[in-house]
């Protein structure tokens, strides 16, 4: 019976190790000569693309911010630029990652299939979040409202205090803060976009001459229109179209005042004060205002 010692296998083991090291060396040289330059090109190209994208978005943000008449929309421009930059960087890195895996000889089929399944699972689990982000992106891009605007949406009315891709924060007249996910914003009523209009209704006794009432309201409107304290808030001449409604013993006269956003309330209060104070309404009997209208009841002077 022959007994083989361990030394009999030593040449074989040494040969296999030598062949393995030789193959590694050949593979390393091949990679350095053929694949390493491609890898460097991919990395440098991805880096340059990201830097160019960042520079372009930063430049757009600076230019748009300087062109704006106020700083209201600067947050929106910065948010949009950040979204574009972030999405662009993610796409560039993903493409570069796939190219590097292909150079390393890794089969991308199973990896992409696994990524697709994982993405589908995440999409089902976070579909509300995705809806918030997508809706918020289009709200910012299409400029539905600005910070400081008074809007009505999702059964809530208030001034916009904060905006992001995820949510919109409103504060109502009582000071209550409402946090609304952007996915819940389907219809937006913007009450301070470009200009606002005040419809002031004055109810006068039916027997009062219409020309005198219209002249009175026009005079009050002109005085407020040219008042230094209010001329910057009123964007056009105050209109008095005339009688809007006729009742049994009274007639409604309409005043239309076009103001800058949010300034209609102060202008309306000043108009009511001046109508009350005017010398030609000293014989008037005033009743409480209803909604945004001031009601004036003028009585006939008794015969002497």
C-alpha positions, 0 to 999 in steps of 0.5 A: 500500500502506497502512502503519499506524503503532503509534499507530493501535492506541493508542486501542484498547489504552487502551480495553481497559485502561480496561474491564479496570480498570473491571470490576476495580473493579466486581468489587471493589465487589461483593465488598466489599458482598456477599462480604466481610461473609460472609467476615468472618462465616465467619472470626469464626465459625471463630475463636469456635468454635475458642476455645469448643472449646479452653475446653471441653476445657481445662475438662473436663481440669481438672475430671476431673484434680481429681476423680481420687483420684490423678494416674495418669489425668491423662495419659489425660484430657489426651490425650483432650482434645487429640485431641478439640480437634485433631479439632474444630479440623481440622473447623472449619478445613476447613469454613471453607476450603470456604466461603471457596473457594465465596465466591471462586467456585472450583469445589469439585468437582475440588478435592474429587475430588483431595483424595479421591484423595490421602486414599485414597492416604495411607490405603493407605500409612499404614493401620497408623498409622491403626489404631494411632491409632484403637485407642489412642483407644478404649483411652484412652477406654474406660480399658482400663488406667492408667499403673502397671497391670501388664498382659499383652498381645501376649505381653508382661507388664509395668507400663505406663510410658507411653501415647499414641495411637501406642504403649504402653510396658511394663517387665517384672520384668527391667527390659526395656522393651517398646514395643507399637504399639496396633494389636497390642493386641487382648486385654488382661489387667489384673492390677491393676485395682481389687484383686488376690487372692493364693491361698496354698496350704499343704500339711500332713501328712495326719494333722494335725487340719484344725481346728488347721491352719485355726485356725493359718492364721486366726490368722496371717491376722488378725495380718497383717490388723491389722498397721499395716504391712499393714492399708492393703494388705489390703482385706478379711478373709483367708479360709481356706476349708479343704482344697482338695486331698487327696493320698496323704500330704498335704492342701492348705489354701487362704488367699485374700487380697484386696489393693490392686493390686500389694500381694499380693506383699509381703503374701504374703511376710509371710504365709509368714514368719509361718507359718514363724515361728509357734510351732505350726509349730516341728515343721514341715519346710519345702520350697522354695516353688513358684510363689506357694505356700509348702509346709509339711510337718508331721511327727508327733512320735515316741512316747516 
